[in-house]
């Protein structure tokens, strides 16, 4: 019995202080100690999560911050359901599917306001960026249906890795528009990610 108690205590501590890891087609970090850095044209953006989830309606959402190189910060609210990942518009309380939890070729969905359509068009894809090569990606075609976002392209191809989540996107001609450049898990104060300042 004396030997079992230390083993149980160690097991509890390991679970309580488990490092964050990357897994899933959508990355949802449990706190602000981990982040992703993306190159975005001639600039960049940095994604991190709040330390606590936020309750909206009757559901809990992860709070993701995206800070662009020019200073703008976007906040998005995500949750993982049993079949899909969702984000919610906090003003209208309308949810949209981001991606199925287990995506397969042929899966299709629309943005809640029918402004964009999405379809998983390929799996087992490779996506090569200046920073890395990703295997076993799914490719999602994203089409603008209503011209709601006039400054955006009519079509994008999005790549998701089962390990790293969203790894980048290209335009309809295959030109890389953004890509995952660096990931920092369980960062300590003062650590730097990418060339983010």
Backbone as ProteinMPNN parsed JSONL, in Angstrom:
{"seq_chain_A": "XXXXXXXXXXXXXXXXXXXXXXXXXXXXXXXXXXXXXXXXXXXXXXXXXXXXXXXXXXXXXXXXXXXXXXXXXXXXXXXXXXXXXXXXXXXXXXXXXXXXXXXXXXXXXXXXXXXXXXXXXXXXXXXXXXXXXXXXXXXXXXXXXXXXXXXXXXXXXXXXXXXXXXXXXXXXXXXXXXXXXXXXXXXXXXXXXXXXX", "coords_chain_A": {"N_chain_A": [[0.815, -1.195, 0.0], [1.982, 1.239, 0.752], [3.661, 1.712, -1.389], [1.91, 2.109, -3.472], [0.532, 4.526, -3.001], [2.449, 6.72, -3.505], [2.677, 6.304, -6.273], [0.084, 6.801, -7.202], [-0.158, 9.514, -6.473], [1.872, 10.603, -8.103], [0.796, 10.007, -10.633], [-1.533, 11.608, -10.61], [-0.345, 14.152, -10.455], [1.053, 14.199, -12.896], [-1.068, 14.198, -14.728], [-2.315, 16.584, -13.979], [-0.371, 18.518, -14.566], [0.172, 18.241, -17.23], [1.829, 18.798, -20.268], [0.836, 20.959, -22.941], [-0.147, 19.801, -26.128], [0.049, 19.427, -29.69], [-2.73, 18.508, -31.555], [-5.252, 17.287, -33.68], [-7.413, 18.637, -36.25], [-8.162, 21.231, -35.843], [-6.631, 23.527, -33.787], [-6.915, 23.941, -30.391], [-5.886, 25.625, -27.797], [-5.439, 25.246, -24.298], [-4.666, 27.302, -22.618], [-2.963, 30.512, -22.374], [-0.246, 29.995, -22.786], [0.736, 28.831, -25.049], [1.265, 29.193, -28.57], [0.737, 30.088, -32.051], [2.445, 31.033, -34.994], [2.078, 32.753, -37.968], [3.055, 33.368, -41.333], [1.96, 35.911, -43.466], [1.423, 36.985, -46.411], [3.366, 39.809, -46.952], [3.495, 40.305, -44.312], [2.538, 39.2, -41.029], [0.828, 37.046, -38.669], [-0.218, 36.265, -35.331], [-1.343, 33.736, -33.256], [-3.065, 33.098, -30.275], [-4.492, 31.824, -27.204], [-6.973, 32.664, -24.728], [-6.623, 32.346, -21.156], [-8.854, 31.317, -19.924], [-12.034, 29.787, -20.674], [-14.979, 31.117, -22.294], [-18.364, 31.571, -21.482], [-21.033, 31.522, -23.645], [-24.301, 32.067, -24.291], [-25.504, 28.945, -23.644], [-23.197, 27.512, -23.85], [-19.692, 26.638, -23.654], [-16.846, 28.379, -24.805], [-13.655, 28.427, -26.39], [-11.402, 31.132, -26.337], [-9.928, 32.769, -28.864], [-7.211, 34.764, -29.828], [-6.097, 36.749, -32.473], [-3.4, 38.421, -33.559], [-2.393, 40.776, -35.821], [0.407, 41.77, -37.88], [0.263, 44.509, -38.384], [-1.023, 45.5, -36.219], [-3.803, 45.181, -35.67], [-6.214, 43.349, -33.791], [-8.04, 40.407, -33.744], [-10.778, 38.71, -32.27], [-11.943, 35.484, -31.727], [-14.394, 32.994, -31.114], [-14.372, 29.688, -30.237], [-15.563, 26.292, -30.305], [-15.552, 22.781, -29.646], [-17.622, 20.402, -30.896], [-19.45, 17.27, -30.849], [-19.42, 16.343, -33.467], [-18.516, 18.441, -35.089], [-16.272, 21.299, -35.344], [-16.871, 24.565, -34.151], [-17.472, 28.102, -34.636], [-18.603, 31.135, -33.138], [-20.648, 33.967, -33.777], [-20.51, 36.592, -31.775], [-22.224, 38.756, -31.559], [-24.615, 38.172, -32.999], [-25.126, 35.668, -32.086], [-25.043, 33.46, -33.698], [-23.946, 30.325, -34.793], [-21.315, 28.885, -36.734], [-20.075, 26.207, -38.709], [-16.7, 25.287, -38.573], [-15.082, 23.184, -39.308], [-15.477, 19.676, -39.837], [-15.001, 17.36, -37.106], [-13.87, 14.893, -37.706], [-12.935, 15.034, -40.613], [-13.889, 14.197, -43.994], [-13.439, 13.417, -47.466], [-15.722, 15.044, -49.533], [-17.377, 16.085, -47.558], [-19.471, 18.839, -46.854], [-20.408, 22.244, -46.129], [-21.98, 25.311, -45.008], [-21.341, 28.782, -44.271], [-23.001, 30.382, -41.527], [-24.592, 32.508, -42.473], [-24.817, 31.959, -45.114], [-22.843, 33.045, -46.746], [-20.382, 31.967, -47.449], [-19.174, 28.918, -48.853], [-18.045, 25.606, -48.106], [-15.977, 22.79, -48.791], [-14.602, 19.615, -48.327], [-12.184, 18.576, -50.385], [-10.058, 16.909, -50.905], [-7.88, 14.412, -49.485], [-4.997, 13.159, -47.672], [-3.03, 14.923, -48.564], [-0.079, 16.797, -49.485], [1.545, 19.66, -48.206], [3.633, 22.145, -48.899], [5.667, 24.582, -47.492], [7.677, 27.596, -47.097], [8.623, 27.211, -44.535], [8.136, 24.592, -43.658], [7.246, 21.123, -44.356], [4.236, 19.52, -44.788], [2.383, 16.555, -44.237], [-0.302, 14.273, -45.052], [-2.49, 15.997, -45.068], [-5.751, 17.554, -45.171], [-7.608, 19.03, -47.817], [-9.486, 21.895, -48.228], [-11.958, 23.432, -50.085], [-12.916, 26.744, -50.301], [-15.436, 28.926, -50.962], [-16.587, 32.137, -51.874], [-19.854, 33.257, -51.755], [-21.641, 35.42, -51.852], [-20.404, 37.867, -52.257], [-19.955, 39.321, -49.994], [-17.619, 39.831, -48.544], [-15.813, 41.933, -49.866], [-13.102, 42.588, -50.174], [-11.822, 40.207, -50.161], [-10.648, 37.206, -51.812], [-12.471, 35.277, -54.285], [-12.255, 32.564, -54.04], [-10.578, 30.143, -52.057], [-8.094, 27.732, -51.122], [-7.8, 25.72, -48.409], [-5.559, 24.287, -46.083], [-5.328, 21.673, -43.775], [-3.688, 20.069, -41.175], [-3.591, 16.89, -39.527], [-2.127, 16.933, -37.231], [-1.047, 19.534, -36.757], [-3.13, 21.296, -37.144], [-4.641, 24.105, -38.788], [-2.615, 24.841, -41.479], [-2.099, 26.48, -43.607], [-3.014, 28.503, -46.52], [-3.974, 28.813, -49.981], [-4.389, 30.694, -53.045], [-6.744, 30.484, -55.825], [-5.042, 29.919, -57.877], [-2.961, 28.593, -56.785], [-1.043, 30.018, -55.379], [0.697, 30.615, -52.402], [-0.826, 32.107, -49.664], [-0.926, 32.413, -46.891], [0.844, 30.874, -44.168], [1.702, 28.42, -41.669], [4.342, 29.202, -39.625], [5.741, 28.942, -37.234], [5.537, 27.297, -34.065], [4.879, 27.51, -30.665], [4.906, 25.789, -27.771], [3.756, 25.677, -24.45], [5.17, 27.977, -23.519], [7.615, 29.954, -21.834], [7.79, 32.946, -19.868], [8.96, 35.694, -21.723], [9.955, 34.251, -23.875], [10.33, 34.064, -27.427], [8.412, 34.001, -30.416], [8.576, 33.176, -33.813], [9.17, 36.074, -35.844], [7.827, 37.831, -34.374], [7.093, 40.74, -32.61]], "CA_chain_A": [[0.0, 0.0, 0.0], [2.857, 2.408, 0.81], [4.214, 1.933, -2.727], [0.831, 2.514, -4.371], [0.184, 5.928, -2.761], [3.282, 7.616, -4.304], [2.373, 6.124, -7.698], [-1.17, 7.517, -7.451], [0.155, 10.948, -6.405], [2.616, 10.933, -9.316], [-0.139, 9.964, -11.764], [-2.374, 12.8, -10.521], [0.487, 15.298, -10.816], [1.32, 14.155, -14.335], [-2.28, 14.625, -15.422], [-2.574, 17.985, -13.65], [0.623, 19.401, -15.164], [0.478, 17.719, -18.557], [2.122, 19.819, -21.263], [-0.052, 21.015, -24.085], [0.406, 19.211, -27.335], [-0.735, 19.666, -30.884], [-3.478, 17.37, -32.076], [-6.538, 17.649, -34.261], [-7.418, 19.53, -37.41], [-8.289, 22.582, -35.301], [-5.857, 23.607, -32.552], [-7.554, 24.69, -29.313], [-5.001, 25.607, -26.638], [-6.148, 25.396, -23.026], [-4.297, 28.55, -21.954], [-2.185, 31.443, -23.17], [1.191, 29.706, -22.821], [1.097, 28.261, -26.345], [0.856, 30.08, -29.658], [1.141, 29.773, -33.419], [2.884, 32.211, -35.741], [1.866, 32.553, -39.4], [3.433, 34.373, -42.323], [0.745, 36.338, -44.157], [1.936, 37.912, -47.412], [4.582, 40.47, -46.472], [3.345, 40.537, -42.877], [2.399, 37.989, -40.22], [-0.105, 37.11, -37.549], [0.137, 35.468, -34.168], [-2.563, 33.243, -32.621], [-2.965, 32.542, -28.925], [-5.795, 31.654, -26.565], [-7.138, 33.161, -23.362], [-6.43, 31.325, -20.123], [-10.147, 30.755, -19.523], [-13.091, 29.739, -21.677], [-16.067, 32.056, -22.056], [-19.691, 31.009, -21.708], [-21.903, 32.326, -24.501], [-25.524, 31.261, -24.277], [-25.33, 27.84, -22.696], [-22.035, 26.722, -24.259], [-18.372, 27.2, -23.359], [-16.022, 28.597, -25.989], [-12.27, 28.856, -26.301], [-11.26, 32.49, -26.846], [-8.686, 32.862, -29.621], [-6.796, 36.089, -30.268], [-5.195, 36.784, -33.628], [-2.815, 39.758, -33.676], [-1.724, 40.964, -37.104], [1.632, 42.561, -37.856], [-0.035, 45.934, -38.433], [-1.58, 45.907, -34.934], [-5.195, 44.782, -35.466], [-6.433, 42.1, -33.059], [-9.363, 39.79, -33.895], [-11.12, 37.719, -31.253], [-12.876, 34.482, -32.243], [-14.846, 32.068, -30.075], [-14.428, 28.342, -30.805], [-15.859, 25.137, -29.462], [-15.528, 21.481, -30.312], [-18.803, 19.586, -30.657], [-19.194, 15.845, -31.072], [-19.183, 16.092, -34.888], [-17.911, 19.584, -35.772], [-15.727, 22.464, -34.65], [-17.722, 25.714, -34.446], [-17.187, 29.429, -34.095], [-19.87, 31.843, -32.943], [-20.689, 35.413, -33.883], [-20.959, 36.979, -30.434], [-23.313, 39.735, -31.658], [-25.86, 37.538, -33.456], [-25.181, 34.351, -31.443], [-25.138, 32.439, -34.75], [-22.772, 29.465, -34.914], [-20.963, 28.331, -38.041], [-19.11, 25.107, -38.693], [-15.37, 25.566, -39.104], [-14.58, 21.958, -39.92], [-15.864, 18.473, -39.093], [-13.963, 16.814, -36.228], [-13.24, 13.835, -38.507], [-13.317, 15.388, -41.98], [-13.659, 13.242, -45.076], [-13.703, 13.963, -48.793], [-17.149, 15.16, -49.824], [-18.069, 16.871, -46.526], [-19.799, 20.196, -47.295], [-21.164, 23.05, -45.179], [-22.084, 26.734, -45.32], [-21.299, 29.766, -43.192], [-24.381, 30.53, -41.029], [-25.339, 33.475, -43.28], [-24.714, 31.49, -46.506], [-21.915, 33.886, -47.508], [-19.265, 31.135, -47.891], [-19.377, 27.467, -48.851], [-16.826, 24.846, -47.835], [-16.039, 21.379, -49.145], [-13.358, 18.85, -48.259], [-12.047, 18.067, -51.751], [-8.979, 15.918, -51.005], [-7.166, 14.049, -48.266], [-3.637, 12.655, -47.906], [-2.335, 15.948, -49.337], [1.153, 17.405, -48.984], [1.536, 21.115, -48.302], [5.012, 22.595, -48.689], [5.811, 26.015, -47.253], [9.08, 27.929, -46.837], [8.995, 26.834, -43.166], [7.937, 23.182, -43.323], [6.485, 20.271, -45.268], [3.195, 18.826, -44.033], [1.808, 15.397, -44.921], [-1.61, 13.787, -44.591], [-3.407, 17.125, -44.896], [-6.969, 17.631, -45.961], [-7.714, 20.282, -48.575], [-10.859, 22.395, -48.187], [-12.25, 24.542, -51.002], [-13.713, 27.769, -49.637], [-15.925, 29.824, -52.019], [-17.44, 33.248, -51.473], [-21.103, 33.124, -52.515], [-22.479, 36.625, -51.885], [-19.573, 39.064, -52.38], [-20.037, 40.024, -48.707], [-16.265, 40.259, -48.182], [-15.327, 42.437, -51.155], [-11.634, 42.636, -50.229], [-11.29, 38.842, -50.173], [-10.764, 36.449, -53.056], [-13.7, 34.49, -54.457], [-12.008, 31.169, -53.686], [-9.333, 29.773, -51.388], [-7.901, 26.337, -50.748], [-7.283, 25.698, -47.049], [-4.911, 23.018, -45.736], [-5.357, 21.337, -42.356], [-2.908, 18.89, -40.796], [-4.175, 16.242, -38.352], [-1.278, 17.197, -36.069], [-0.779, 20.959, -36.538], [-4.301, 22.116, -37.421], [-4.554, 24.907, -40.009], [-1.204, 25.073, -41.814], [-1.953, 27.507, -44.618], [-3.987, 28.566, -47.601], [-3.507, 29.277, -51.285], [-5.468, 31.203, -53.882], [-7.209, 29.51, -56.816], [-3.928, 29.61, -58.785], [-1.954, 27.844, -56.04], [-0.087, 30.903, -54.693], [0.549, 30.587, -50.942], [-1.234, 33.385, -49.087], [-0.469, 32.393, -45.499], [1.288, 29.535, -43.754], [2.226, 28.254, -40.318], [5.794, 29.366, -39.639], [6.344, 28.538, -35.964], [4.626, 26.933, -32.978], [5.53, 27.504, -29.355], [4.06, 25.135, -26.775], [4.149, 25.838, -23.048], [6.226, 28.986, -23.496], [7.946, 30.648, -20.59], [7.794, 34.392, -20.042], [10.12, 36.221, -22.431], [10.264, 33.492, -25.09], [9.909, 34.716, -28.666], [7.921, 33.112, -31.463], [8.745, 33.795, -35.125], [9.809, 37.385, -35.708], [6.8, 38.649, -33.731], [7.617, 41.665, -31.591]], "C_chain_A": [[0.86, 1.261, 0.0], [3.445, 2.729, -0.559], [3.15, 2.461, -3.69], [0.508, 3.996, -4.217], [1.098, 6.874, -3.54], [3.0, 7.494, -5.808], [1.094, 6.874, -8.057], [-0.929, 9.021, -7.439], [0.893, 11.386, -7.661], [1.693, 10.968, -10.528], [-1.031, 11.199, -11.778], [-1.579, 14.038, -10.925], [0.775, 15.337, -12.308], [0.112, 14.602, -15.135], [-2.519, 16.111, -15.194], [-1.618, 18.933, -14.36], [1.051, 18.939, -16.552], [0.732, 18.882, -19.509], [1.074, 19.788, -22.36], [0.643, 20.374, -25.272], [-0.504, 19.555, -28.499], [-1.452, 18.387, -31.264], [-4.809, 17.875, -32.603], [-6.411, 18.655, -35.384], [-7.626, 20.991, -37.023], [-7.558, 22.582, -33.962], [-6.586, 24.497, -31.555], [-6.665, 24.581, -28.08], [-5.798, 25.913, -25.377], [-5.791, 26.68, -22.285], [-3.388, 29.363, -22.87], [-0.707, 31.14, -23.275], [1.657, 29.117, -24.151], [0.551, 29.152, -27.448], [1.354, 29.561, -30.998], [1.441, 31.083, -34.137], [2.775, 31.893, -37.227], [2.47, 33.691, -40.203], [2.182, 34.653, -43.14], [1.133, 37.398, -45.177], [3.255, 38.487, -46.942], [4.543, 40.725, -44.969], [3.246, 39.196, -42.141], [1.206, 38.14, -39.289], [0.253, 36.036, -36.541], [-1.17, 35.041, -33.506], [-2.268, 32.669, -31.244], [-4.37, 32.479, -28.334], [-5.791, 32.258, -25.171], [-6.937, 32.01, -22.381], [-7.733, 30.647, -19.711], [-11.117, 30.745, -20.691], [-14.158, 30.765, -21.306], [-17.392, 31.368, -22.355], [-20.513, 32.002, -22.515], [-23.169, 31.498, -24.692], [-25.348, 30.176, -23.234], [-24.122, 26.971, -23.026], [-20.737, 27.438, -23.889], [-17.541, 27.262, -24.63], [-14.589, 28.933, -25.598], [-12.208, 30.249, -26.92], [-9.903, 32.593, -27.527], [-8.448, 34.305, -30.052], [-5.874, 35.929, -31.469], [-4.709, 38.225, -33.766], [-2.014, 39.828, -34.966], [-0.512, 41.874, -36.95], [1.389, 44.058, -37.856], [-0.8, 46.412, -37.202], [-3.022, 45.516, -34.66], [-5.265, 43.456, -34.71], [-7.874, 41.649, -33.288], [-9.56, 38.795, -32.763], [-12.178, 36.79, -31.837], [-13.17, 33.482, -31.134], [-15.108, 30.699, -30.701], [-14.931, 27.336, -29.784], [-15.801, 23.881, -30.321], [-16.783, 20.724, -29.913], [-18.468, 18.125, -30.908], [-18.869, 15.549, -32.535], [-18.436, 17.207, -35.599], [-17.216, 20.524, -34.792], [-16.583, 23.651, -35.087], [-17.047, 27.007, -34.011], [-18.523, 30.16, -34.031], [-19.663, 33.332, -33.162], [-21.3, 35.907, -32.573], [-22.109, 37.987, -30.477], [-24.641, 39.071, -32.007], [-26.138, 36.208, -32.76], [-25.422, 33.222, -32.45], [-23.835, 31.657, -34.799], [-22.571, 29.048, -36.363], [-19.987, 27.188, -37.835], [-17.793, 25.627, -39.244], [-14.908, 24.366, -39.914], [-15.171, 20.776, -39.157], [-14.7, 17.988, -38.224], [-13.176, 15.725, -36.956], [-13.592, 14.057, -39.977], [-13.019, 14.278, -42.98], [-14.041, 13.897, -46.397], [-15.206, 13.92, -49.056], [-17.931, 15.913, -48.769], [-18.269, 18.294, -47.037], [-20.583, 20.916, -46.203], [-21.126, 24.5, -45.624], [-21.834, 27.562, -44.071], [-22.754, 30.032, -42.778], [-25.216, 31.492, -41.857], [-25.288, 33.148, -44.777], [-23.78, 32.336, -47.371], [-20.729, 33.101, -48.067], [-19.693, 29.675, -47.885], [-18.025, 26.793, -48.68], [-17.042, 23.403, -48.259], [-14.66, 20.756, -48.989], [-13.207, 18.17, -49.614], [-10.931, 17.04, -51.906], [-8.431, 15.612, -49.623], [-5.792, 13.513, -48.659], [-2.809, 13.63, -48.754], [-1.035, 16.369, -48.657], [1.022, 18.906, -49.175], [2.921, 21.598, -47.921], [5.03, 24.109, -48.566], [7.298, 26.324, -47.103], [9.555, 27.467, -45.455], [8.966, 25.332, -42.915], [7.252, 22.446, -44.467], [5.505, 19.483, -44.415], [2.626, 17.699, -44.883], [0.445, 15.08, -44.326], [-2.61, 14.905, -44.324], [-4.718, 16.872, -45.635], [-6.964, 18.987, -46.654], [-9.19, 20.663, -48.636], [-10.989, 23.549, -49.177], [-13.248, 25.461, -50.309], [-14.124, 28.771, -50.714], [-16.825, 30.898, -51.433], [-18.686, 33.242, -52.365], [-21.85, 34.43, -52.721], [-21.715, 37.921, -52.114], [-19.662, 39.937, -51.122], [-18.683, 40.609, -48.317], [-15.538, 40.709, -49.445], [-13.803, 42.445, -51.281], [-11.011, 41.244, -50.283], [-11.473, 38.202, -51.543], [-12.096, 35.712, -53.098], [-13.51, 33.049, -53.996], [-10.638, 31.02, -53.038], [-9.291, 28.258, -51.255], [-7.188, 26.345, -49.407], [-6.702, 24.323, -46.757], [-4.893, 22.855, -44.225], [-4.588, 20.042, -42.14], [-3.572, 18.236, -39.587], [-3.362, 16.47, -37.078], [-1.183, 18.68, -35.738], [-1.997, 21.855, -36.732], [-4.14, 22.861, -38.734], [-3.089, 25.229, -40.286], [-1.022, 26.074, -42.941], [-3.065, 27.49, -45.639], [-3.34, 29.121, -48.861], [-4.696, 29.868, -52.026], [-5.819, 30.159, -54.941], [-6.124, 29.132, -57.822], [-2.798, 28.865, -58.078], [-0.908, 28.688, -55.335], [-0.359, 30.871, -53.185], [0.242, 31.993, -50.434], [-0.83, 33.511, -47.625], [-0.043, 30.978, -45.166], [1.828, 29.572, -42.329], [3.747, 28.284, -40.375], [6.455, 28.846, -38.369], [5.24, 28.211, -34.962], [5.434, 26.936, -31.694], [4.535, 26.92, -28.361], [4.623, 25.37, -25.384], [5.298, 26.831, -22.883], [6.406, 29.569, -22.098], [7.978, 32.146, -20.887], [9.087, 34.841, -20.711], [10.497, 35.45, -23.682], [9.654, 34.191, -26.297], [9.425, 33.654, -29.638], [8.019, 33.844, -32.795], [9.528, 35.079, -35.006], [8.807, 38.378, -35.123], [7.426, 39.493, -32.632], [6.506, 42.1, -30.667]], "O_chain_A": [[0.525, 2.241, -0.664], [3.702, 3.894, -0.862], [3.475, 3.189, -4.628], [0.235, 4.664, -5.213], [0.582, 7.776, -4.199], [3.08, 8.486, -6.532], [1.028, 7.515, -9.106], [-1.439, 9.734, -8.303], [0.576, 12.431, -8.229], [1.8, 11.869, -11.36], [-1.264, 11.781, -12.838], [-2.087, 14.884, -11.66], [0.742, 16.407, -12.917], [0.259, 15.317, -16.126], [-2.889, 16.825, -16.126], [-2.011, 20.042, -14.722], [2.167, 19.218, -16.99], [-0.046, 19.834, -19.557], [0.501, 18.743, -22.67], [1.868, 20.409, -25.391], [-1.665, 19.922, -28.321], [-0.854, 17.312, -31.293], [-5.413, 18.783, -32.032], [-5.447, 19.417, -35.464], [-7.298, 21.89, -37.797], [-7.827, 21.743, -33.103], [-6.846, 25.668, -31.834], [-6.683, 23.56, -27.392], [-6.714, 26.736, -25.389], [-6.541, 27.107, -21.407], [-3.085, 28.956, -23.991], [0.038, 31.96, -23.811], [2.856, 28.925, -24.353], [-0.491, 29.788, -27.29], [2.255, 28.725, -31.075], [0.782, 32.1, -33.918], [3.311, 30.888, -37.694], [2.402, 34.85, -39.794], [1.431, 33.735, -43.468], [1.169, 38.585, -44.851], [4.165, 37.744, -46.574], [5.477, 41.308, -44.418], [3.804, 38.191, -42.581], [0.648, 39.228, -39.143], [0.922, 35.049, -36.849], [-2.02, 35.884, -33.22], [-1.351, 31.867, -31.067], [-5.318, 33.02, -28.904], [-4.752, 32.352, -24.519], [-7.07, 30.842, -22.744], [-7.717, 29.525, -19.206], [-11.036, 31.586, -21.587], [-14.234, 31.22, -20.165], [-17.525, 30.666, -23.358], [-20.673, 33.161, -22.131], [-23.12, 30.373, -25.19], [-25.072, 30.464, -22.07], [-24.018, 25.838, -22.554], [-20.683, 28.665, -23.818], [-17.53, 26.326, -25.429], [-14.342, 29.628, -24.613], [-12.883, 30.519, -27.913], [-8.86, 32.518, -26.877], [-9.342, 34.977, -30.566], [-4.985, 35.078, -31.475], [-5.491, 39.132, -34.051], [-1.084, 39.051, -35.182], [-0.424, 42.652, -36.0], [2.232, 44.812, -37.37], [-1.188, 47.578, -37.126], [-3.433, 45.518, -33.499], [-4.47, 42.55, -34.96], [-8.814, 42.409, -33.057], [-8.618, 38.118, -32.349], [-13.185, 37.247, -32.378], [-12.302, 33.165, -30.32], [-15.956, 30.562, -31.582], [-14.754, 27.498, -28.577], [-15.976, 23.918, -31.539], [-16.992, 20.435, -28.734], [-17.31, 17.788, -31.154], [-18.126, 14.61, -32.823], [-17.784, 16.957, -36.613], [-17.514, 20.55, -33.598], [-16.978, 23.74, -36.25], [-16.174, 27.014, -33.143], [-19.454, 29.845, -34.773], [-18.634, 33.891, -32.781], [-22.476, 35.664, -32.301], [-22.891, 38.067, -29.529], [-25.668, 39.363, -31.394], [-27.249, 35.682, -32.835], [-25.94, 32.162, -32.097], [-22.752, 32.241, -34.842], [-23.53, 28.882, -37.117], [-19.179, 27.2, -36.907], [-17.768, 26.323, -40.259], [-14.416, 24.496, -41.034], [-15.349, 20.864, -37.942], [-13.539, 18.191, -38.577], [-11.954, 15.65, -36.832], [-14.444, 13.358, -40.526], [-12.051, 13.53, -42.844], [-14.862, 14.814, -46.438], [-15.867, 12.906, -48.833], [-19.05, 16.348, -49.041], [-17.346, 18.891, -47.592], [-21.326, 20.293, -45.446], [-20.347, 24.876, -46.5], [-22.081, 27.11, -42.953], [-23.652, 29.915, -43.611], [-26.432, 31.323, -41.943], [-25.672, 33.971, -45.607], [-23.91, 32.345, -48.595], [-20.128, 33.52, -49.057], [-20.468, 29.244, -47.031], [-16.991, 27.341, -49.062], [-18.134, 22.855, -48.113], [-13.666, 21.305, -49.464], [-13.998, 17.293, -49.964], [-10.859, 16.365, -52.933], [-8.503, 16.436, -48.71], [-5.469, 13.426, -49.843], [-1.985, 13.206, -49.565], [-0.903, 16.309, -47.435], [0.464, 19.373, -50.168], [3.338, 21.479, -46.769], [4.49, 24.826, -49.408], [8.104, 25.4, -46.993], [10.759, 27.344, -45.227], [9.693, 24.84, -42.052], [6.749, 23.055, -45.411], [5.896, 18.851, -43.433], [2.412, 17.857, -46.085], [0.089, 15.553, -43.247], [-3.476, 14.777, -43.458], [-4.782, 16.092, -46.585], [-6.397, 19.959, -46.155], [-10.034, 19.864, -49.041], [-10.234, 24.519, -49.119], [-14.279, 25.02, -49.802], [-13.261, 29.404, -51.322], [-17.701, 30.623, -50.614], [-18.574, 33.225, -53.591], [-22.624, 34.547, -53.671], [-22.331, 38.986, -52.161], [-19.465, 41.15, -51.189], [-18.601, 41.733, -47.822], [-14.749, 39.96, -50.02], [-13.275, 42.321, -52.386], [-9.796, 41.118, -50.437], [-12.335, 38.602, -52.326], [-12.761, 35.545, -52.076], [-14.471, 32.385, -53.607], [-9.674, 31.682, -53.421], [-10.325, 27.591, -51.273], [-6.101, 26.907, -49.279], [-7.283, 23.307, -47.139], [-4.502, 23.761, -43.489], [-4.81, 19.048, -42.832], [-4.067, 18.939, -38.706], [-3.851, 16.228, -35.974], [-1.233, 19.054, -34.567], [-1.907, 23.061, -36.507], [-3.574, 22.328, -39.688], [-2.403, 25.811, -39.446], [0.106, 26.485, -43.212], [-3.931, 26.615, -45.643], [-2.312, 29.797, -48.816], [-5.851, 29.595, -51.698], [-5.249, 29.067, -54.948], [-6.262, 28.142, -58.541], [-1.786, 28.54, -58.701], [0.025, 28.142, -54.747], [-1.491, 31.072, -52.744], [0.96, 32.946, -50.738], [-0.439, 34.587, -47.174], [-0.493, 30.012, -45.782], [2.331, 30.589, -41.851], [4.366, 27.49, -41.084], [7.587, 28.366, -38.407], [4.15, 28.78, -35.012], [6.55, 26.419, -31.652], [3.462, 27.479, -28.135], [5.831, 25.272, -25.171], [6.278, 26.552, -22.192], [5.467, 29.655, -21.306], [8.172, 32.554, -22.032], [10.176, 34.424, -20.318], [11.29, 35.944, -24.484], [8.603, 34.824, -26.203], [9.958, 32.546, -29.681], [7.598, 34.996, -32.905], [10.437, 35.187, -34.184], [8.908, 39.587, -35.333], [8.204, 38.992, -31.82], [6.742, 42.878, -29.743]]}, "name": "protein", "num_of_chains": 1, "seq": "XXXXXXXXXXXXXXXXXXXXXXXXXXXXXXXXXXXXXXXXXXXXXXXXXXXXXXXXXXXXXXXXXXXXXXXXXXXXXXXXXXXXXXXXXXXXXXXXXXXXXXXXXXXXXXXXXXXXXXXXXXXXXXXXXXXXXXXXXXXXXXXXXXXXXXXXXXXXXXXXXXXXXXXXXXXXXXXXXXXXXXXXXXXXXXXXXXXXX"}
